[in-house]
Amino acid sequence: MKKILVFCFLALGFSFVTKAQEKALTSKGKVVNLYENGTWEYVEKDNGADSTALHIENSIKSEFIETANSNDSLILKDAEIEKCTFIEGPSEKLKKYFKDRNIVQCNFTLQSKDGVARLTTDWRIMNAEAYSYFGFIKKDSFLRLELLGGTVVDLVFKEEFSPKEFEKYGFSTYSAQLEITKDQLELLKNKIVMKAIMNWSRRAEEYQIVAPSYFIEAIPQITE
């Protein structure tokens, strides 16, 4: 789709960039600040905030309808986006047993080749016994992303991936690639990610997102 919106929205919800942080207007009309570390908070209500939210909401209604009714589909071009840290924070499971060695990090690399979009996920578990706590990434395991407004996108792994454990250095790694459909790209390119839950073979666990607008910024770079 040649026309790329600078706002992300769901129904009447959207986000926009300010000098300090991203703001979002939820589908219930509440304004929130979205920070780079993955946290968010409601904007204090005042006449200025309310009038700004109402003005921007009304101004994009017609553009939302135009986009929703468009028959255009995403056209992928061959490109690869620079690696970016998407997840970084403590594992609730590891925190029970380790004071320090409990951080989970995942770097994303989005690429498009021959009309197919693929996402490489490079996981680093700051513990040398990842298999004992998480197992492996089995076929049909998935990374569940919950978008602003509640839409869920499940990114499914089609192959099995086992961890590499580096006992000497105290960490483990997983490297796994998956395909993203055009329908999923359409959802991801307009909405920030609020939650990320990884379904390992041993358990599912939610992780802290540090780049909630990753797909909004990355997808236009692999599409025409």
N, C-alpha and C positions, 0 to 999 in steps of 0.2 A: 504494500500500500504506500503510494508515494506521499500521501499526506500524513504527516506524523504529528500527533497532538503533543503540545508541551505540557498538558495537564494529564494526570492519571485519575481515573474516576471509576466508581461503581454506582450505577443508577445515578443518584444525586451526590455521590461521594467522589472527591478528587483530591489530588495533592498538587502543590506548586512550590517553587524554590524561592527562598528569601536569602538574604545575606548570611543569616546565622544558622538557619536550619530549614528543613522542609516543613511545610504546613499541609494539613489534610482536612478536608471537610467530609465527615462521615455521612452515611446515608440517612442518619437521624438529624443532620444539620449541626453537629457539634464540631468545633474546630480544635485540632490537636497539633502540637509541635512534634516532629519526628527528628530525632538526633542521630548523628553519624554512628554512635555506639549501639544503635539498635533499640534504644529506649524511647518512650514517648510520654507526653503529658497533655492534659487538656489546657487550652488557652483560657486564661481568666476572662470571664464574660464582661464585656463592656459595650457601649454603644458603637464604638469604632469597629471592634472585632465582628459584632453581629452584622453591621451594615456592609463591611467588606465581604464577609462570607456570602451574604445574600446577593450582593452585586455580582460576584464572580459566579455564583451558582446560576443565576439567571442568564449571565452572558454566555455560558457554555451549553445551555439547554439545546439551542438550535444546532450547535455543532455536534453535540452528542447524537441527536436524532439523525443528522446527515450521515455520520459515521456508521451508526447502527443499520441504516438502510442501504449502505453502500455494498455493491456486489464485488468490489475489489478484494483480492486476496493477497497475502504476503508473497512477495517475490524475493527469493533468497539469492544472494550473491556469494561467491567464494570469498571467505574472509575468516580471520581468527582474531579474537579479542584477547588482549593482554590478561594474564592471570590476575585474579582479584580474590582477596579473602572475603568470603561471604558469611562464614560461621566461625565464631571464636568465643569460647567461654567454658565454664566448669561443667563437667558431667555430674548429674545428681547421683548416679551410681558410684562413680569413683570418689566423690566427696565423702561418702560414708566410710571409706577405708584409707584415703590418702589426703593429707592436709594440703600438699603442694602439687603432687603428680596427678592432677585431675582435669587438665584442660584439653578440650577437643577443638581442633581447628579444621576447617575445610576451605580449600581454595577452588574457585570455579574458573574454567576456561571454556568459553563459548566459541564454537566455530561452525561454519557452514561450508559444505563441499558437495558439489554435484546435486544441489537442491535438497540436501538433508542437513538439518541442524543437529549438532551433537554437543553435549555438555560433558566435559571431563571434570570429575570430582576427585581432588587429591586430599585425602584425610590424613591428619597427623594427630595421633592420640599420645599425649605426654605421659605414657605409661607403657612399659615393655611387655605387658601381659594383656594386650587388647583382646586377644582371642578368648581368654578366660571370662571376660566381662561382656563382650559384645558378639563374639562368634565371628562369622564372616558375612559378606554380602552375597546372599544367595540369588539365584535366578528368580525374577519376579519380586525381589525386595524393592522397596520404593522409598523415595524421599518425598514426604508430603509437605507442600507449601500452602499455607493459608494466607490469602490475599486480603487487602483492605476491603471490608464489607462482608467477609466470610466465605468467599469463593475458594474452593480447594482444588489444587492442581497436584496430581500424583505423578512424579517422574520415576518411571519404572526401569530397573536394571534388567537387561536381557541376558546377562552372563553372570557367572559366579566369580567372586573375587575374595581371596584369602589375604589376611594381613601379613605384612613383613614385620617381625619383631626384632628390635635392636636392643638387646638386653644391656650391652656395654654402654649405650648412650641413653637408655631410659625412655625410649619412645617406640611407637609402632606406626605403621603407615598402611593405608589402603589407597589404591588408585583404580577408579572405576569410571567407565564411560557409559552414557545413555543417550538415546535419541529423544528429541523434543518435537512433537507434532506441530503443524501449523496452527491448529486450534489452540494448543497450549501456548504457543508464542503470542497469539492474538490476546489471550488473557493476561499473560505476563508483561506484555509491553506497555500496558496502561495502568497497572496496579502495583503498588508497593507490596512487599512480602512482610507479613506481620508475625508469622510463626513458621518454624521449620522443625519437622519431626522425622528422624531417620529410623527406619525399620530394619534393624540388624537381625541376624538369625536368632539371637538370644533374647533380644528385647527391643522395644521402641523407646526412643528418648528424644525429648525436645531440647533444642540448642539455641543459644543466643545468636541473633542475626546482627552483623555489624555493617552490612551494606544492603539495607532494605530496598533501595531503588536500583539494584544491580541490573535487573533485566530491562528496566525502563531506559537505562543508559546504553546497555549493550546491544539489544535487539536491533535498533536502527542502524547499527554499524554492520550488520550482516544482511540487511534488506535494502532493496532499491526503493 
